[in-house]
Amino acid sequence: MYKEEIETKDLVLKKASINDLNDMYKNMWSHEESAKYMLWIPTKNIEEAEERMKRTIEFQKDKIAYLVYEKKSVQAIGFAGMKEIEDKVYEDCGIGMGSKFVKHGYGKQILMALVEYCFEDLGAIKIICSCRSENIASKKLQQSCGFHYTHSQLMVDKRDGLKYMIDFYELTRNV
Ligand SMILES: CC(C)(COP(=O)(O)OP(=O)(O)OC[C@H]1O[C@@H](n2cnc3c(N)ncnc32)[C@H](O)[C@@H]1OP(=O)(O)O)[C@@H](O)C(=O)NCCC(=O)NCCS
């Protein structure tokens, strides 16, 4: 139903494969700092990574959800996706890359490609993104792609029970 693959200048977004296990473990899932502002717990060993990859493959079926591959190194470096939360309204379900791959303009390529897909191919009228208030990189990424702040909401991190503030941004289609 949804695209199997989305290409940008430097990246390909495509469905996860068990062959990406080592790359995802090495590049992202084993890193505390990659998980810091997200909702997942870092993977401690390759066995856990294998289980996570199997769950990822299942999760991505029939969803706008992909691994992110860097073309030049031919490896998986992160993940990205969107979901339709109400008719023609889409919300990001997390965009993240390993710390070695941030600040290369990749986040912008990913978010712009997903925005274009949702607006042009899926008929979206509004796209929502969110991030923790202290996640400057994510906030800058959203602003850089034209999103504007709408509101904040207090949440509880299920990993440690601590409260945090999440900021919402949105982009509406120019018609
Ligand atoms: C958030 C994330 C996806 C951003 O991707 P990125 O590839 O680093 O972002 P880009 O290089 O495309 O930069 C996009 C814009 O944000 C700015 N930016 C990126 N990181 C920044 C930082 N740490 N501080 C300030 N500005 C930053 C860039 O300068 C750029 O702005 P510009 O277009 O005005 O020049 C990436 O940092 C990441 O994967 N972080 C870990 C996981 C995570 O927290 N994900 C978000 C969960 S909501």
The ligand as an SDF file (V2000), in Angstrom:
LIG
                    3D

 48 50  0  0  0  0  0  0  0  0999 V2000
   17.1870   15.0300   15.2500 C   0  0  0  0  0  0  0  0  0  0  0  0
   18.0270   14.5380   14.0710 C   0  0  0  0  0  0  0  0  0  0  0  0
   17.1690   13.5300   13.2780 C   0  0  0  0  0  0  0  0  0  0  0  0
   18.3960   15.7280   13.1750 C   0  0  0  0  0  0  0  0  0  0  0  0
   19.0240   15.2420   12.0140 O   0  0  0  0  0  0  0  0  0  0  0  0
   20.3690   15.8980   11.4230 P   0  0  0  0  0  0  0  0  0  0  0  0
   20.7290   15.1070   10.2190 O   0  0  0  0  0  0  0  0  0  0  0  0
   21.3750   16.0160   12.4730 O   0  0  0  0  0  0  0  0  0  0  0  0
   19.8490   17.3360   10.9870 O   0  0  0  0  0  0  0  0  0  0  0  0
   20.3700   18.1700    9.7430 P   0  0  0  0  0  0  0  0  0  0  0  0
   21.8450   18.0300    9.6270 O   0  0  0  0  0  0  0  0  0  0  0  0
   19.5510   17.8320    8.5500 O   0  0  0  0  0  0  0  0  0  0  0  0
   20.0460   19.6340   10.2200 O   0  0  0  0  0  0  0  0  0  0  0  0
   18.7760   20.2380   10.0750 C   0  0  0  0  0  0  0  0  0  0  0  0
   18.8110   21.6240   10.6820 C   0  0  0  0  0  0  0  0  0  0  0  0
   18.9530   21.5320   12.1110 O   0  0  0  0  0  0  0  0  0  0  0  0
   20.1500   22.1730   12.5520 C   0  0  0  0  0  0  0  0  0  0  0  0
   20.7370   21.3220   13.5930 N   0  0  0  0  0  0  0  0  0  0  0  0
   20.9360   19.9820   13.5530 C   0  0  0  0  0  0  0  0  0  0  0  0
   21.4920   19.5500   14.7050 N   0  0  0  0  0  0  0  0  0  0  0  0
   21.6270   20.6520   15.4720 C   0  0  0  0  0  0  0  0  0  0  0  0
   22.1310   20.8590   16.7990 C   0  0  0  0  0  0  0  0  0  0  0  0
   22.5970   19.8420   17.5290 N   0  0  0  0  0  0  0  0  0  0  0  0
   22.1210   22.1090   17.2970 N   0  0  0  0  0  0  0  0  0  0  0  0
   21.6290   23.1410   16.5730 C   0  0  0  0  0  0  0  0  0  0  0  0
   21.1350   23.0180   15.3110 N   0  0  0  0  0  0  0  0  0  0  0  0
   21.1450   21.7760   14.7750 C   0  0  0  0  0  0  0  0  0  0  0  0
   21.0340   22.2380   11.3240 C   0  0  0  0  0  0  0  0  0  0  0  0
   21.9500   23.3010   11.4190 O   0  0  0  0  0  0  0  0  0  0  0  0
   20.0070   22.4450   10.2240 C   0  0  0  0  0  0  0  0  0  0  0  0
   19.5780   23.7750   10.1980 O   0  0  0  0  0  0  0  0  0  0  0  0
   19.5720   24.6270    8.8190 P   0  0  0  0  0  0  0  0  0  0  0  0
   18.7740   23.8260    7.8100 O   0  0  0  0  0  0  0  0  0  0  0  0
   18.8920   25.8940    9.2150 O   0  0  0  0  0  0  0  0  0  0  0  0
   20.9970   24.7610    8.4240 O   0  0  0  0  0  0  0  0  0  0  0  0
   19.3420   13.8700   14.5460 C   0  0  0  0  0  0  0  0  0  0  0  0
   20.0410   14.7820   15.3730 O   0  0  0  0  0  0  0  0  0  0  0  0
   19.1570   12.5760   15.3370 C   0  0  0  0  0  0  0  0  0  0  0  0
   19.0230   11.5300   14.7340 O   0  0  0  0  0  0  0  0  0  0  0  0
   19.2020   12.6420   16.6810 N   0  0  0  0  0  0  0  0  0  0  0  0
   19.1040   11.4610   17.5420 C   0  0  0  0  0  0  0  0  0  0  0  0
   17.7110   10.8780   17.5700 C   0  0  0  0  0  0  0  0  0  0  0  0
   16.6510   11.9120   17.9290 C   0  0  0  0  0  0  0  0  0  0  0  0
   16.7380   12.5840   18.9510 O   0  0  0  0  0  0  0  0  0  0  0  0
   15.6300   12.0060   17.0600 N   0  0  0  0  0  0  0  0  0  0  0  0
   14.5190   12.9280   17.2100 C   0  0  0  0  0  0  0  0  0  0  0  0
   13.4700   12.3860   18.0680 C   0  0  0  0  0  0  0  0  0  0  0  0
   12.0740   13.4880   18.1500 S   0  0  0  0  0  0  0  0  0  0  0  0
  1  2  1  0
  2  3  1  0
  2  4  1  0
  2 36  1  0
  4  5  1  0
  5  6  1  0
  6  7  2  0
  6  8  1  0
  6  9  1  0
  9 10  1  0
 10 11  2  0
 10 12  1  0
 10 13  1  0
 13 14  1  0
 14 15  1  0
 15 16  1  0
 15 30  1  0
 16 17  1  0
 17 18  1  0
 17 28  1  0
 18 19  1  0
 18 27  1  0
 19 20  2  0
 20 21  1  0
 21 22  1  0
 21 27  2  0
 22 23  1  0
 22 24  2  0
 24 25  1  0
 25 26  2  0
 26 27  1  0
 28 29  1  0
 28 30  1  0
 30 31  1  0
 31 32  1  0
 32 33  2  0
 32 34  1  0
 32 35  1  0
 36 37  1  0
 36 38  1  0
 38 39  2  0
 38 40  1  0
 40 41  1  0
 41 42  1  0
 42 43  1  0
 43 44  2  0
 43 45  1  0
 45 46  1  0
 46 47  1  0
 47 48  1  0
M  END
$$$$
